[in-house]
Amino acid sequence: MTDRTVRLSLGAPLWDDKTISCISPKHKTRVTVPDGMEGIRMRRLTRFNRTGRVLFFLALVLPVCLVLSEERSPAASPVPETGISAPSFSGTDQNGIVHRLSDYRGKWLVLYFFPKADTPGCTTEACSFRDSLLKLKALGARVVGVSMDDRSDQKHFARKYHLPFPLLADPTGTIARAYGAAGGFLNLDHRYTFLINPSGILVKRYLDVDPDHHARQIRDDLRALGAKEATS
C-alpha cells in the first residue's frame, strides 16, 4: 500500500482535523493541513458538495419530466384564423357534464385555455371571469375554461374558488390542439382565449393574455362587436 501526502495551499477548503486519511484497496491518501490553519472549517467544500448533489438530481429528473410531458402532449397545431367556423369540440367538465360547441349556438362563447389549475396566474384569470360572469351573461356570453388537468383537479379548482362556469378536462390535449393552444411551457396549454359569435364563427383570438385585466377586455370587445346588453 502506498502512502501519498497531499499538502493543501492557502485558499483551498480545509478540514477541522489536521490530517484525514482516505483508504482504498490500493492507496492510502493523507491530507495534511499546514501549520497554523487548524480549526478552519471546510464550508466552501460543503456548499460545493450540496450544489453538486442538487445539480446531479436535476440532471436525472428534468429529462424524465420532459419526456413524460412530451408523451402527454403531442406537437401543437396552428392557431385557427378569425372569420372561419370555430373548431368543434366535446369535453367533460368538473361535474361530469359533456359540453360541445353546438351547445352554445345562439350565444357568444368565451373559450379560454389555461396552463394549470390552481396556479397563481390561472387562479387570477379564473376569479376574474367569476367576478365578471353576470356582466358577461348580460351581454349574451358564456364562459368555458379548458386545460390538460383531469376532472378531479378541475373539480377541486372550481370548488376552492367558487367558479360557477364549466372547466373542461382535456388531459390528452385534444381540444387544445384543435385551437393551437397545446405545446406551451412544459407542454401545458398556452394561455389563449377565443371569442366565438352566436353563429359559431371565431371572431377574435387572444394570444397574449393578461390574467388581471382579461375579463374586462372581453367585455369591452363584446360591446364593440355588437353584443347587446340585456335590459331587465
ZIPE-V540273 format. One record per residue. N is the residue number from 1. RES is the residue in one small letter. OMEGA is omega in degrees with one decimal (NA if undefined). Layout:
BEGIN
n=<N | N>
res=<RES | RES>
omega=<OMEGA | OMEGA>
END
This chain:
BEGIN
n=<1 | 2 | 3 | 4 | 5 | 6 | 7 | 8 | 9 | 10 | 11 | 12 | 13 | 14 | 15 | 16 | 17 | 18 | 19 | 20 | 21 | 22 | 23 | 24 | 25 | 26 | 27 | 28 | 29 | 30 | 31 | 32 | 33 | 34 | 35 | 36 | 37 | 38 | 39 | 40 | 41 | 42 | 43 | 44 | 45 | 46 | 47 | 48 | 49 | 50 | 51 | 52 | 53 | 54 | 55 | 56 | 57 | 58 | 59 | 60 | 61 | 62 | 63 | 64 | 65 | 66 | 67 | 68 | 69 | 70 | 71 | 72 | 73 | 74 | 75 | 76 | 77 | 78 | 79 | 80 | 81 | 82 | 83 | 84 | 85 | 86 | 87 | 88 | 89 | 90 | 91 | 92 | 93 | 94 | 95 | 96 | 97 | 98 | 99 | 100 | 101 | 102 | 103 | 104 | 105 | 106 | 107 | 108 | 109 | 110 | 111 | 112 | 113 | 114 | 115 | 116 | 117 | 118 | 119 | 120 | 121 | 122 | 123 | 124 | 125 | 126 | 127 | 128 | 129 | 130 | 131 | 132 | 133 | 134 | 135 | 136 | 137 | 138 | 139 | 140 | 141 | 142 | 143 | 144 | 145 | 146 | 147 | 148 | 149 | 150 | 151 | 152 | 153 | 154 | 155 | 156 | 157 | 158 | 159 | 160 | 161 | 162 | 163 | 164 | 165 | 166 | 167 | 168 | 169 | 170 | 171 | 172 | 173 | 174 | 175 | 176 | 177 | 178 | 179 | 180 | 181 | 182 | 183 | 184 | 185 | 186 | 187 | 188 | 189 | 190 | 191 | 192 | 193 | 194 | 195 | 196 | 197 | 198 | 199 | 200 | 201 | 202 | 203 | 204 | 205 | 206 | 207 | 208 | 209 | 210 | 211 | 212 | 213 | 214 | 215 | 216 | 217 | 218 | 219 | 220 | 221 | 222 | 223 | 224 | 225 | 226 | 227 | 228 | 229 | 230 | 231 | 232>
res=<m | t | d | r | t | v | r | l | s | l | g | a | p | l | w | d | d | k | t | i | s | c | i | s | p | k | h | k | t | r | v | t | v | p | d | g | m | e | g | i | r | m | r | r | l | t | r | f | n | r | t | g | r | v | l | f | f | l | a | l | v | l | p | v | c | l | v | l | s | e | e | r | s | p | a | a | s | p | v | p | e | t | g | i | s | a | p | s | f | s | g | t | d | q | n | g | i | v | h | r | l | s | d | y | r | g | k | w | l | v | l | y | f | f | p | k | a | d | t | p | g | c | t | t | e | a | c | s | f | r | d | s | l | l | k | l | k | a | l | g | a | r | v | v | g | v | s | m | d | d | r | s | d | q | k | h | f | a | r | k | y | h | l | p | f | p | l | l | a | d | p | t | g | t | i | a | r | a | y | g | a | a | g | g | f | l | n | l | d | h | r | y | t | f | l | i | n | p | s | g | i | l | v | k | r | y | l | d | v | d | p | d | h | h | a | r | q | i | r | d | d | l | r | a | l | g | a | k | e | a | t | s>
omega=<178.8 | -179.3 | -178.7 | 179.2 | 178.3 | -178.8 | -176.4 | 177.7 | 176.5 | 179.6 | 177.2 | 176.4 | -173.8 | 176.9 | 175.0 | -177.0 | -179.0 | -176.5 | 176.8 | 179.8 | 176.3 | -172.1 | 172.3 | -178.9 | -174.7 | -173.0 | 169.3 | -177.1 | -178.7 | 177.7 | -175.7 | 177.7 | 178.7 | -179.7 | 177.2 | -177.3 | 178.3 | 174.4 | 178.3 | -174.6 | -175.8 | -175.1 | -176.7 | 179.7 | 177.5 | 178.7 | 179.1 | -180.0 | 179.0 | 179.2 | 179.1 | 178.7 | 179.1 | -179.7 | 178.5 | 178.6 | 179.9 | 179.4 | 178.1 | -170.6 | -174.0 | 177.8 | 178.5 | 179.1 | -178.9 | 177.9 | 179.3 | -179.8 | 176.4 | 179.7 | -175.9 | -174.8 | 177.5 | -176.7 | -176.2 | 174.1 | 178.3 | 175.3 | -178.9 | 179.4 | 174.6 | 178.1 | 178.1 | 176.6 | 178.9 | 178.1 | 177.6 | 176.1 | 174.1 | -178.4 | -178.2 | -177.7 | -175.7 | -179.5 | 179.0 | -180.0 | 179.7 | 178.3 | 176.6 | 177.6 | -177.6 | 178.7 | -174.4 | 175.8 | -178.4 | 178.0 | 168.8 | 179.6 | 171.9 | -179.4 | -176.0 | 178.7 | 179.3 | -173.4 | -170.2 | 179.4 | 173.5 | 170.1 | -168.5 | -177.9 | -179.0 | 176.5 | 177.5 | -178.8 | -178.4 | -180.0 | 176.2 | 175.3 | 178.1 | -176.6 | -179.7 | -169.6 | -179.3 | 178.4 | 177.4 | 178.2 | 177.9 | 176.4 | 178.0 | -176.3 | 173.6 | -177.5 | 175.0 | 176.8 | -179.9 | 170.5 | -179.7 | 175.1 | 176.2 | -172.4 | -179.5 | 177.3 | 178.3 | -179.8 | 178.3 | 179.9 | -178.7 | -179.6 | -176.1 | -175.5 | 176.1 | -179.4 | -172.5 | -179.3 | -176.2 | 170.7 | -175.7 | 175.0 | -176.3 | -172.0 | 178.9 | 178.1 | -176.8 | -179.6 | -179.5 | 179.7 | 179.7 | -178.9 | 178.4 | -176.8 | 179.7 | 173.5 | 175.4 | -180.0 | -175.8 | 179.0 | 168.8 | -179.9 | 168.5 | 174.6 | -178.9 | 174.3 | 179.1 | 178.8 | -174.8 | -175.8 | -176.0 | 177.7 | 179.2 | 179.4 | 176.3 | -173.8 | 179.8 | 176.2 | -177.1 | -175.4 | 177.2 | -168.9 | 170.4 | -174.8 | -176.2 | -171.6 | -171.6 | -177.7 | 177.0 | 177.8 | 178.7 | 179.5 | 179.7 | -179.2 | 176.5 | 178.7 | -179.6 | 179.7 | 174.1 | 176.8 | -177.0 | 179.1 | -178.7 | 176.9 | -177.7 | NA>
END
